[in-house]
Amino acid sequence: MNQNRTFNCSLDAAMCFMGGKYKPLILWHLIDGPKRFSQLQKFIPQATPRMLTKQLRELEADGLIHREVFPVVPPKTEYSFTELGATLIHLIKEIREWGVYYFEATGQKNPCDKNS
């Protein structure tokens, strides 16, 4: 875990770990269980492989996700929550709910809503 950072407050720390172009989406998709890199690419198509790798490495370095490499051919790698990372699940779900509320309150179409 990367403990060399200095934070101004607890909110600063939380936002540092959750912040990142694709980190919230990665964490959202891990809620349903471990995912392979290719699955995450399909769920987050706007993320380049390089950027997705960078975000996954940061989440792993911060102790929020675990990367497991299986000794098979071809290589298989899965990402999942660590015990620490799993404590974010409730927060991630609440943030998503606020996003749904935001779209409803502003009368905008929710791009994630397949029924719109």
MMTF fields as JSON, N, C-alpha, C and O atoms, coordinates in Angstrom:
{
  "mmtfVersion": "1.0.0",
  "mmtfProducer": "UNKNOWN",
  "numBonds": 463,
  "numAtoms": 464,
  "numGroups": 116,
  "numChains": 1,
  "numModels": 1,
  "chainsPerModel": [1],
  "groupsPerChain": [116],
  "chainIdList": ["A"],
  "bondAtomList": [4, 2, 8, 6, 12, 10, 16, 14, 20, 18, 24, 22, 28, 26, 32, 30, 36, 34, 40, 38, 44, 42, 48, 46, 52, 50, 56, 54, 60, 58, 64, 62, 68, 66, 72, 70, 76, 74, 80, 78, 84, 82, 88, 86, 92, 90, 96, 94, 100, 98, 104, 102, 108, 106, 112, 110, 116, 114, 120, 118, 124, 122, 128, 126, 132, 130, 136, 134, 140, 138, 144, 142, 148, 146, 152, 150, 156, 154, 160, 158, 164, 162, 168, 166, 172, 170, 176, 174, 180, 178, 184, 182, 188, 186, 192, 190, 196, 194, 200, 198, 204, 202, 208, 206, 212, 210, 216, 214, 220, 218, 224, 222, 228, 226, 232, 230, 236, 234, 240, 238, 244, 242, 248, 246, 252, 250, 256, 254, 260, 258, 264, 262, 268, 266, 272, 270, 276, 274, 280, 278, 284, 282, 288, 286, 292, 290, 296, 294, 300, 298, 304, 302, 308, 306, 312, 310, 316, 314, 320, 318, 324, 322, 328, 326, 332, 330, 336, 334, 340, 338, 344, 342, 348, 346, 352, 350, 356, 354, 360, 358, 364, 362, 368, 366, 372, 370, 376, 374, 380, 378, 384, 382, 388, 386, 392, 390, 396, 394, 400, 398, 404, 402, 408, 406, 412, 410, 416, 414, 420, 418, 424, 422, 428, 426, 432, 430, 436, 434, 440, 438, 444, 442, 448, 446, 452, 450, 456, 454, 460, 458],
  "bondOrderList": [1, 1, 1, 1, 1, 1, 1, 1, 1, 1, 1, 1, 1, 1, 1, 1, 1, 1, 1, 1, 1, 1, 1, 1, 1, 1, 1, 1, 1, 1, 1, 1, 1, 1, 1, 1, 1, 1, 1, 1, 1, 1, 1, 1, 1, 1, 1, 1, 1, 1, 1, 1, 1, 1, 1, 1, 1, 1, 1, 1, 1, 1, 1, 1, 1, 1, 1, 1, 1, 1, 1, 1, 1, 1, 1, 1, 1, 1, 1, 1, 1, 1, 1, 1, 1, 1, 1, 1, 1, 1, 1, 1, 1, 1, 1, 1, 1, 1, 1, 1, 1, 1, 1, 1, 1, 1, 1, 1, 1, 1, 1, 1, 1, 1, 1],
  "groupList": [{"groupName": "MET", "atomNameList": ["N", "CA", "C", "O"], "elementList": ["N", "C", "C", "O"], "formalChargeList": [0, 0, 0, 0], "bondAtomList": [1, 0, 2, 1, 3, 2], "bondOrderList": [1, 1, 2], "singleLetterCode": "M", "chemCompType": "L-PEPTIDE LINKING"}, {"groupName": "ASN", "atomNameList": ["N", "CA", "C", "O"], "elementList": ["N", "C", "C", "O"], "formalChargeList": [0, 0, 0, 0], "bondAtomList": [1, 0, 2, 1, 3, 2], "bondOrderList": [1, 1, 2], "singleLetterCode": "N", "chemCompType": "L-PEPTIDE LINKING"}, {"groupName": "GLN", "atomNameList": ["N", "CA", "C", "O"], "elementList": ["N", "C", "C", "O"], "formalChargeList": [0, 0, 0, 0], "bondAtomList": [1, 0, 2, 1, 3, 2], "bondOrderList": [1, 1, 2], "singleLetterCode": "Q", "chemCompType": "L-PEPTIDE LINKING"}, {"groupName": "ARG", "atomNameList": ["N", "CA", "C", "O"], "elementList": ["N", "C", "C", "O"], "formalChargeList": [0, 0, 0, 0], "bondAtomList": [1, 0, 2, 1, 3, 2], "bondOrderList": [1, 1, 2], "singleLetterCode": "R", "chemCompType": "L-PEPTIDE LINKING"}, {"groupName": "THR", "atomNameList": ["N", "CA", "C", "O"], "elementList": ["N", "C", "C", "O"], "formalChargeList": [0, 0, 0, 0], "bondAtomList": [1, 0, 2, 1, 3, 2], "bondOrderList": [1, 1, 2], "singleLetterCode": "T", "chemCompType": "L-PEPTIDE LINKING"}, {"groupName": "PHE", "atomNameList": ["N", "CA", "C", "O"], "elementList": ["N", "C", "C", "O"], "formalChargeList": [0, 0, 0, 0], "bondAtomList": [1, 0, 2, 1, 3, 2], "bondOrderList": [1, 1, 2], "singleLetterCode": "F", "chemCompType": "L-PEPTIDE LINKING"}, {"groupName": "CYS", "atomNameList": ["N", "CA", "C", "O"], "elementList": ["N", "C", "C", "O"], "formalChargeList": [0, 0, 0, 0], "bondAtomList": [1, 0, 2, 1, 3, 2], "bondOrderList": [1, 1, 2], "singleLetterCode": "C", "chemCompType": "L-PEPTIDE LINKING"}, {"groupName": "SER", "atomNameList": ["N", "CA", "C", "O"], "elementList": ["N", "C", "C", "O"], "formalChargeList": [0, 0, 0, 0], "bondAtomList": [1, 0, 2, 1, 3, 2], "bondOrderList": [1, 1, 2], "singleLetterCode": "S", "chemCompType": "L-PEPTIDE LINKING"}, {"groupName": "LEU", "atomNameList": ["N", "CA", "C", "O"], "elementList": ["N", "C", "C", "O"], "formalChargeList": [0, 0, 0, 0], "bondAtomList": [1, 0, 2, 1, 3, 2], "bondOrderList": [1, 1, 2], "singleLetterCode": "L", "chemCompType": "L-PEPTIDE LINKING"}, {"groupName": "ASP", "atomNameList": ["N", "CA", "C", "O"], "elementList": ["N", "C", "C", "O"], "formalChargeList": [0, 0, 0, 0], "bondAtomList": [1, 0, 2, 1, 3, 2], "bondOrderList": [1, 1, 2], "singleLetterCode": "D", "chemCompType": "L-PEPTIDE LINKING"}, {"groupName": "ALA", "atomNameList": ["N", "CA", "C", "O"], "elementList": ["N", "C", "C", "O"], "formalChargeList": [0, 0, 0, 0], "bondAtomList": [1, 0, 2, 1, 3, 2], "bondOrderList": [1, 1, 2], "singleLetterCode": "A", "chemCompType": "L-PEPTIDE LINKING"}, {"groupName": "GLY", "atomNameList": ["N", "CA", "C", "O"], "elementList": ["N", "C", "C", "O"], "formalChargeList": [0, 0, 0, 0], "bondAtomList": [1, 0, 2, 1, 3, 2], "bondOrderList": [1, 1, 2], "singleLetterCode": "G", "chemCompType": "PEPTIDE LINKING"}, {"groupName": "LYS", "atomNameList": ["N", "CA", "C", "O"], "elementList": ["N", "C", "C", "O"], "formalChargeList": [0, 0, 0, 0], "bondAtomList": [1, 0, 2, 1, 3, 2], "bondOrderList": [1, 1, 2], "singleLetterCode": "K", "chemCompType": "L-PEPTIDE LINKING"}, {"groupName": "TYR", "atomNameList": ["N", "CA", "C", "O"], "elementList": ["N", "C", "C", "O"], "formalChargeList": [0, 0, 0, 0], "bondAtomList": [1, 0, 2, 1, 3, 2], "bondOrderList": [1, 1, 2], "singleLetterCode": "Y", "chemCompType": "L-PEPTIDE LINKING"}, {"groupName": "PRO", "atomNameList": ["N", "CA", "C", "O"], "elementList": ["N", "C", "C", "O"], "formalChargeList": [0, 0, 0, 0], "bondAtomList": [1, 0, 2, 1, 3, 2], "bondOrderList": [1, 1, 2], "singleLetterCode": "P", "chemCompType": "L-PEPTIDE LINKING"}, {"groupName": "ILE", "atomNameList": ["N", "CA", "C", "O"], "elementList": ["N", "C", "C", "O"], "formalChargeList": [0, 0, 0, 0], "bondAtomList": [1, 0, 2, 1, 3, 2], "bondOrderList": [1, 1, 2], "singleLetterCode": "I", "chemCompType": "L-PEPTIDE LINKING"}, {"groupName": "TRP", "atomNameList": ["N", "CA", "C", "O"], "elementList": ["N", "C", "C", "O"], "formalChargeList": [0, 0, 0, 0], "bondAtomList": [1, 0, 2, 1, 3, 2], "bondOrderList": [1, 1, 2], "singleLetterCode": "W", "chemCompType": "L-PEPTIDE LINKING"}, {"groupName": "HIS", "atomNameList": ["N", "CA", "C", "O"], "elementList": ["N", "C", "C", "O"], "formalChargeList": [0, 0, 0, 0], "bondAtomList": [1, 0, 2, 1, 3, 2], "bondOrderList": [1, 1, 2], "singleLetterCode": "H", "chemCompType": "L-PEPTIDE LINKING"}, {"groupName": "GLU", "atomNameList": ["N", "CA", "C", "O"], "elementList": ["N", "C", "C", "O"], "formalChargeList": [0, 0, 0, 0], "bondAtomList": [1, 0, 2, 1, 3, 2], "bondOrderList": [1, 1, 2], "singleLetterCode": "E", "chemCompType": "L-PEPTIDE LINKING"}, {"groupName": "VAL", "atomNameList": ["N", "CA", "C", "O"], "elementList": ["N", "C", "C", "O"], "formalChargeList": [0, 0, 0, 0], "bondAtomList": [1, 0, 2, 1, 3, 2], "bondOrderList": [1, 1, 2], "singleLetterCode": "V", "chemCompType": "L-PEPTIDE LINKING"}],
  "groupTypeList": [0, 1, 2, 1, 3, 4, 5, 1, 6, 7, 8, 9, 10, 10, 0, 6, 5, 0, 11, 11, 12, 13, 12, 14, 8, 15, 8, 16, 17, 8, 15, 9, 11, 14, 12, 3, 5, 7, 2, 8, 2, 12, 5, 15, 14, 2, 10, 4, 14, 3, 0, 8, 4, 12, 2, 8, 3, 18, 8, 18, 10, 9, 11, 8, 15, 17, 3, 18, 19, 5, 14, 19, 19, 14, 14, 12, 4, 18, 13, 7, 5, 4, 18, 8, 11, 10, 4, 8, 15, 17, 8, 15, 12, 18, 15, 3, 18, 16, 11, 19, 13, 13, 5, 18, 10, 4, 11, 2, 12, 1, 14, 6, 9, 12, 1, 7],
  "groupIdList": [1, 2, 3, 4, 5, 6, 7, 8, 9, 10, 11, 12, 13, 14, 15, 16, 17, 18, 19, 20, 21, 22, 23, 24, 25, 26, 27, 28, 29, 30, 31, 32, 33, 34, 35, 36, 37, 38, 39, 40, 41, 42, 43, 44, 45, 46, 47, 48, 49, 50, 51, 52, 53, 54, 55, 56, 57, 58, 59, 60, 61, 62, 63, 64, 65, 66, 67, 68, 69, 70, 71, 72, 73, 74, 75, 76, 77, 78, 79, 80, 81, 82, 83, 84, 85, 86, 87, 88, 89, 90, 91, 92, 93, 94, 95, 96, 97, 98, 99, 100, 101, 102, 103, 104, 105, 106, 107, 108, 109, 110, 111, 112, 113, 114, 115, 116],
  "secStructList": [7, 7, 7, 7, 7, 7, 7, 1, 1, 2, 2, 2, 2, 2, 2, 2, 2, 2, 7, 1, 1, 1, 2, 2, 2, 2, 2, 2, 2, 2, 6, 6, 1, 7, 3, 3, 2, 2, 2, 2, 2, 2, 2, 7, 6, 6, 1, 7, 2, 2, 2, 2, 2, 2, 2, 2, 2, 2, 2, 2, 2, 6, 6, 1, 3, 3, 3, 3, 3, 3, 1, 7, 1, 1, 7, 3, 3, 3, 3, 3, 3, 7, 2, 2, 2, 2, 6, 6, 2, 2, 2, 2, 2, 2, 2, 2, 2, 2, 2, 2, 2, 2, 2, 2, 2, 2, 6, 7, 7, 7, 6, 6, 7, 6, 6, 7],
  "xCoordList": [0.842, 0.0, 0.891, 1.905, 0.501, 1.263, 0.911, -0.171, 1.823, 1.563, 2.464, 2.603, 3.072, 3.993, 3.309, 3.985, 2.014, 1.293, 0.976, 0.852, 0.849, 0.433, -0.919, -1.104, -1.853, -3.199, -3.538, -3.042, -4.39, -4.844, -5.925, -6.038, -6.719, -7.807, -8.287, -7.821, -9.222, -9.72, -10.459, -10.385, -11.171, -11.855, -10.844, -11.063, -9.753, -8.676, -8.133, -7.893, -7.944, -7.445, -8.445, -8.068, -9.715, -10.74, -10.829, -10.905, -10.82, -10.931, -9.681, -9.767, -8.542, -7.313, -7.429, -7.046, -7.946, -8.032, -9.17, -9.073, -10.234, -11.379, -11.228, -11.815, -10.438, -10.275, -9.413, -8.579, -9.618, -8.909, -9.908, -11.09, -9.445, -10.354, -11.293, -12.479, -10.782, -11.611, -11.717, -12.37, -11.101, -11.137, -12.551, -12.854, -13.431, -14.787, -15.496, -16.214, -15.298, -15.931, -15.328, -16.049, -14.026, -13.377, -13.956, -14.358, -13.993, -14.508, -15.975, -16.389, -16.756, -18.172, -18.312, -19.139, -17.522, -17.647, -17.104, -17.464, -16.251, -15.741, -16.728, -16.55, -17.762, -18.747, -19.384, -19.652, -19.626, -20.271, -19.33, -19.762, -18.05, -17.101, -15.863, -15.784, -14.888, -13.626, -13.849, -14.756, -12.996, -13.07, -11.685, -10.673, -11.672, -10.435, -10.244, -11.188, -9.01, -8.691, -9.592, -10.122, -9.765, -10.584, -12.04, -12.694, -12.545, -13.909, -14.013, -14.969, -13.019, -13.025, -12.918, -13.533, -12.143, -12.041, -13.405, -13.763, -14.157, -15.489, -16.452, -17.272, -16.352, -17.231, -16.874, -17.738, -15.598, -15.121, -14.396, -13.178, -15.119, -14.48, -13.728, -12.83, -14.079, -13.391, -11.99, -11.196, -11.679, -10.352, -9.394, -9.676, -8.271, -7.257, -6.651, -6.691, -6.095, -5.458, -4.379, -4.233, -3.637, -2.577, -3.16, -2.659, -4.215, -4.828, -5.501, -5.419, -6.164, -6.806, -5.761, -5.964, -4.654, -3.561, -3.032, -2.794, -2.848, -2.34, -3.281, -2.836, -4.577, -5.552, -5.611, -5.706, -5.555, -5.553, -4.318, -4.417, -3.168, -1.931, -1.998, -1.532, -2.581, -2.718, -3.657, -3.363, -4.778, -5.713, -5.065, -5.3, -4.259, -3.549, -2.508, -2.403, -1.742, -0.717, -1.337, -0.717, -2.557, -3.249, -3.932, -4.522, -3.853, -4.416, -5.917, -6.542, -6.509, -7.96, -8.392, -9.495, -7.525, -7.843, -6.67, -5.531, -6.993, -5.998, -5.903, -6.916, -4.702, -4.453, -3.952, -2.928, -4.684, -4.282, -3.968, -4.792, -2.761, -2.32, -2.371, -1.764, -3.093, -3.22, -2.177, -1.994, -1.494, -0.431, -0.988, -0.835, -1.631, -2.188, -1.737, -1.243, -1.914, -1.599, -2.893, -3.534, -3.305, -2.677, -2.859, -3.739, -2.023, -2.1, -3.49, -4.145, -3.915, -5.207, -4.964, -4.334, -5.467, -5.327, -6.706, -7.499, -6.99, -8.262, -8.017, -7.045, -8.926, -8.882, -10.104, -11.205, -9.903, -11.0, -10.717, -9.606, -11.732, -11.562, -10.706, -10.779, -9.897, -9.257, -10.263, -11.333, -9.931, -10.813, -10.996, -12.104, -9.911, -9.986, -10.837, -11.687, -10.616, -11.373, -12.856, -13.683, -13.198, -14.61, -15.37, -16.595, -14.66, -15.336, -15.866, -16.655, -15.449, -15.919, -17.219, -17.843, -17.628, -18.779, -20.022, -20.694, -20.329, -21.516, -21.39, -22.351, -20.229, -20.001, -20.161, -20.779, -19.615, -19.712, -21.176, -21.599, -21.941, -23.366, -24.112, -24.996, -23.765, -24.408, -24.062, -24.924, -22.819, -22.41, -23.177, -23.619, -23.335, -24.102, -25.548, -26.114, -26.138, -27.518, -27.636, -28.623, -26.639, -26.669, -26.617, -27.287, -25.828, -25.76, -27.105, -27.487, -27.827, -29.172, -30.072, -30.811, -30.005, -30.795, -30.451, -31.343, -29.17, -28.732, -29.389, -29.919, -29.352, -29.959, -31.462, -32.007, -32.127, -33.568, -33.86, -34.776, -33.085, -33.32, -33.06, -33.688, -32.143, -31.804, -32.513, -32.354, -33.297, -34.043, -33.175, -33.595, -31.974, -31.07, -31.255, -31.681, -30.925, -30.959, -29.731, -28.611, -29.958, -28.87, -28.248, -28.904, -26.995, -26.385, -26.205, -25.99, -26.29, -26.15, -27.475, -27.504, -28.563, -29.884, -30.227, -30.456, -30.262, -30.544, -31.999, -32.325, -32.871, -34.291, -34.659, -35.8, -33.708, -34.013, -33.992, -34.226],
  "yCoordList": [-1.171, 0.0, 1.238, 1.289, 2.226, 3.461, 4.373, 4.959, 4.499, 5.329, 6.555, 7.18, 6.91, 8.035, 9.355, 10.371, 9.366, 10.587, 11.394, 10.854, 12.694, 13.591, 14.172, 14.634, 14.15, 14.64, 15.793, 15.866, 16.691, 17.821, 17.407, 17.978, 16.408, 15.946, 14.585, 14.084, 14.003, 12.675, 12.702, 11.736, 13.789, 13.897, 13.938, 13.337, 14.635, 14.697, 13.294, 12.931, 12.515, 11.144, 10.292, 9.585, 10.36, 9.556, 9.904, 9.012, 11.181, 11.595, 11.213, 10.944, 11.189, 10.778, 9.332, 9.013, 8.472, 7.057, 6.764, 5.845, 7.529, 7.324, 8.111, 7.76, 9.174, 10.03, 9.364, 8.512, 9.748, 9.151, 8.98, 8.736, 9.104, 9.114, 7.906, 8.059, 6.721, 5.515, 4.717, 3.674, 5.173, 4.422, 4.155, 3.021, 5.162, 4.859, 3.802, 2.957, 3.847, 2.846, 1.461, 0.463, 1.398, 0.11, -0.475, -1.637, 0.341, -0.131, -0.544, -1.535, 0.209, -0.129, -1.522, -2.317, -1.813, -3.099, -4.266, -5.417, -3.983, -5.052, -5.43, -6.447, -4.618, -4.914, -6.283, -7.004, -6.645, -7.928, -9.118, -10.256, -8.875, -9.972, -9.727, -8.734, -10.629, -10.466, -10.319, -10.915, -9.513, -9.278, -9.405, -9.082, -9.886, -9.939, -8.604, -7.829, -8.343, -7.086, -6.893, -5.803, -7.941, -7.825, -7.487, -6.776, -7.985, -7.649, -6.17, -5.495, -5.676, -4.261, -3.383, -2.319, -3.819, -3.068, -2.975, -1.925, -4.058, -4.054, -3.147, -2.461, -3.144, -2.313, -0.83, 0.032, -0.538, 0.851, 1.062, 1.241, 1.045, 1.097, 2.391, 2.405, 3.477, 4.737, 4.764, 5.649, 3.822, 3.749, 3.015, 1.904, 3.641, 2.953, 1.848, 1.945, 0.809, -0.241, 0.323, -0.125, 1.295, 1.897, 2.614, 2.459, 3.395, 4.131, 3.186, 3.387, 2.159, 1.185, 0.48, 0.287, 0.099, -0.54, 0.385, -0.048, 1.651, 2.64, 2.77, 2.76, 2.891, 3.037, 1.773, 1.866, 0.602, -0.651, -0.753, -1.177, -0.374, -0.423, 0.522, 0.187, 1.707, 2.658, 2.114, 2.211, 1.546, 0.965, -0.191, -0.366, -0.965, -2.073, -1.538, -2.033, -0.538, 0.057, 0.687, 0.715, 1.19, 1.807, 0.781, 1.138, -0.489, -1.548, -1.72, -2.345, -1.167, -1.261, -2.459, -2.976, -2.901, -4.086, -5.059, -4.692, -6.294, -7.371, -7.88, -8.059, -8.105, -8.658, -10.083, -10.315, -11.031, -12.435, -12.975, -12.912, -13.507, -14.096, -15.611, -16.172, -16.259, -17.708, -18.331, -17.862, -19.376, -20.005, -20.939, -22.158, -20.347, -21.121, -20.495, -19.368, -21.242, -20.727, -20.714, -21.759, -19.578, -18.26, -17.718, -18.169, -16.748, -16.198, -15.636, -15.052, -15.824, -15.312, -14.447, -14.884, -13.226, -12.293, -11.79, -11.413, -11.785, -11.267, -10.184, -10.218, -9.229, -8.141, -8.25, -8.547, -8.009, -8.074, -7.096, -6.581, -6.85, -5.979, -6.647, -7.86, -5.851, -6.291, -6.05, -5.488, -6.463, -6.197, -4.684, -4.213, -3.935, -2.476, -1.893, -1.037, -2.348, -1.845, -2.136, -1.326, -3.282, -3.66, -2.694, -2.601, -1.978, -0.999, 0.181, 0.974, 0.308, 1.387, 1.051, 1.94, -0.196, -0.618, 0.21, 0.689, 0.378, 1.164, 2.593, 3.143, 3.181, 4.55, 4.657, 5.6, 3.709, 3.71, 3.629, 4.333, 2.772, 2.649, 3.945, 4.339, 4.603, 5.872, 6.962, 7.758, 7.002, 7.99, 7.75, 8.701, 6.497, 6.174, 6.643, 7.216, 6.396, 6.828, 8.346, 8.858, 9.065, 10.519, 10.911, 11.858, 10.195, 10.46, 10.271, 11.067, 9.227, 8.994, 10.167, 10.692, 10.572, 11.711, 12.97, 13.727, 13.196, 14.383, 14.451, 15.491, 13.344, 13.328, 13.594, 14.325, 13.004, 13.229, 14.683, 15.292, 15.24, 16.602, 17.655, 18.714, 17.37, 18.344, 18.063, 18.808, 16.987, 16.658, 16.149, 16.145, 15.724, 15.209, 13.705, 13.006, 13.239, 11.805, 11.169, 11.659, 10.085, 9.339, 8.436, 7.504, 8.69, 7.87, 6.406, 5.553, 6.109, 4.723, 3.972, 2.75, 4.702, 4.087, 3.526, 4.284, 2.232, 1.562, 1.762, 1.578, 2.135, 2.29, 3.698, 3.94, 4.624, 6.014, 6.183, 7.284],
  "zCoordList": [0.0, 0.0, 0.0, 0.696, -0.783, -0.897, 0.272, 0.297, 1.245, 2.416, 2.454, 3.506, 1.34, 1.297, 0.984, 0.827, 0.892, 0.547, 1.796, 2.895, 1.6, 2.667, 2.28, 1.154, 3.205, 2.931, 3.863, 4.988, 3.382, 4.189, 5.181, 6.266, 4.798, 5.664, 5.16, 4.136, 5.895, 5.523, 4.185, 3.425, 3.886, 2.598, 1.462, 0.411, 1.668, 0.677, 0.402, -0.75, 1.456, 1.295, 0.517, -0.418, 0.903, 0.228, -1.249, -2.093, -1.564, -2.961, -3.754, -4.952, -3.105, -3.788, -4.261, -5.387, -3.42, -3.766, -4.731, -5.545, -4.648, -5.543, -6.835, -7.858, -6.782, -7.946, -9.001, -8.696, -10.199, -11.321, -12.437, -12.195, -13.631, -14.771, -14.808, -15.099, -14.52, -14.627, -13.328, -13.309, -12.258, -11.006, -10.504, -10.135, -10.476, -9.998, -10.848, -10.314, -12.161, -13.035, -12.822, -12.822, -12.644, -12.362, -11.08, -11.043, -10.032, -8.751, -8.863, -8.262, -9.626, -9.823, -10.435, -9.988, -11.438, -12.128, -11.302, -11.549, -10.333, -9.475, -8.371, -7.701, -8.181, -7.135, -7.36, -6.399, -8.608, -8.92, -8.841, -9.023, -8.573, -8.464, -9.297, -10.02, -9.202, -9.929, -11.43, -12.01, -12.03, -13.477, -14.087, -13.465, -15.321, -16.095, -16.793, -16.948, -17.213, -17.888, -19.101, -19.317, -19.888, -21.105, -20.778, -21.541, -19.663, -19.26, -18.907, -19.288, -18.176, -17.809, -19.05, -19.111, -20.037, -21.293, -21.977, -22.511, -21.962, -22.586, -21.83, -22.439, -20.498, -19.682, -19.773, -19.614, -20.03, -20.071, -21.402, -21.411, -22.522, -23.841, -24.129, -24.971, -23.446, -23.682, -23.064, -23.384, -22.196, -21.571, -22.5, -22.947, -22.783, -23.578, -22.713, -21.487, -23.318, -22.516, -21.583, -20.446, -22.074, -21.252, -20.029, -18.915, -20.241, -19.133, -18.151, -16.939, -18.663, -17.79, -16.932, -15.733, -17.54, -16.802, -15.718, -14.59, -16.052, -15.089, -13.896, -12.749, -14.161, -13.088, -12.222, -10.999, -12.848, -12.092, -11.209, -10.057, -11.725, -10.933, -9.738, -8.648, -9.945, -8.841, -7.77, -6.579, -8.183, -7.221, -6.46, -5.264, -7.152, -6.506, -5.528, -4.406, -5.941, -5.072, -3.825, -2.762, -3.963, -2.832, -1.934, -0.914, -2.313, -1.488, -1.613, -0.756, -2.678, -2.841, -3.673, -3.497, -4.578, -5.375, -5.333, -5.044, -5.629, -5.667, -7.099, -7.776, -7.541, -8.876, -8.691, -8.049, -9.258, -9.15, -10.533, -11.446, -10.67, -11.933, -11.775, -10.862, -12.666, -12.626, -13.553, -14.677, -13.097, -13.898, -14.975, -14.9, -15.966, -17.074, -18.385, -18.415, -19.466, -20.795, -21.586, -21.705, -22.132, -21.999, -20.582, -19.848, -20.201, -18.842, -18.536, -19.399, -17.31, -16.861, -15.628, -14.664, -15.67, -14.557, -14.173, -15.035, -12.881, -12.386, -11.35, -10.596, -11.339, -10.367, -9.471, -9.937, -8.183, -7.224, -6.089, -5.959, -5.274, -4.12, -3.056, -2.859, -2.376, -1.147, -0.026, -0.261, 1.169, 2.309, 2.485, 2.74, 2.348, 2.452, 1.329, 1.574, 0.114, -1.025, -0.917, -1.337, -0.358, -0.224, 0.679, 0.592, 1.541, 2.398, 1.583, 2.097, 0.333, -0.538, -1.272, -1.851, -1.257, -2.06, -1.749, -2.663, -0.475, -0.101, -0.632, -1.168, -0.486, -0.951, -2.469, -2.963, -3.197, -4.663, -5.096, -6.013, -4.434, -4.755, -4.457, -5.217, -3.367, -3.013, -4.024, -4.398, -4.463, -5.467, -6.766, -7.411, -7.147, -8.349, -8.211, -9.142, -7.044, -6.813, -6.916, -7.445, -6.413, -6.541, -8.012, -8.424, -8.806, -10.241, -10.915, -11.773, -10.537, -11.073, -10.684, -11.517, -9.416, -8.945, -9.732, -10.114, -9.977, -10.712, -12.09, -12.479, -12.821, -14.154, -14.076, -14.903, -13.09, -12.926, -12.557, -13.11, -11.623, -11.142, -12.213, -12.212, -13.117, -14.159, -15.473, -16.439, -15.512, -16.72, -17.859, -19.016, -17.53, -18.559, -18.72, -17.802, -19.903, -20.175, -19.53, -19.677, -18.824, -18.199, -19.263, -19.728, -19.659, -20.713, -20.312, -21.174, -19.022, -18.562, -18.568, -18.421, -18.738, -18.704, -20.079, -21.021, -20.191, -21.468, -21.9, -23.073, -20.965, -21.273, -21.736, -22.131, -21.691, -22.086, -23.576, -24.075]
}
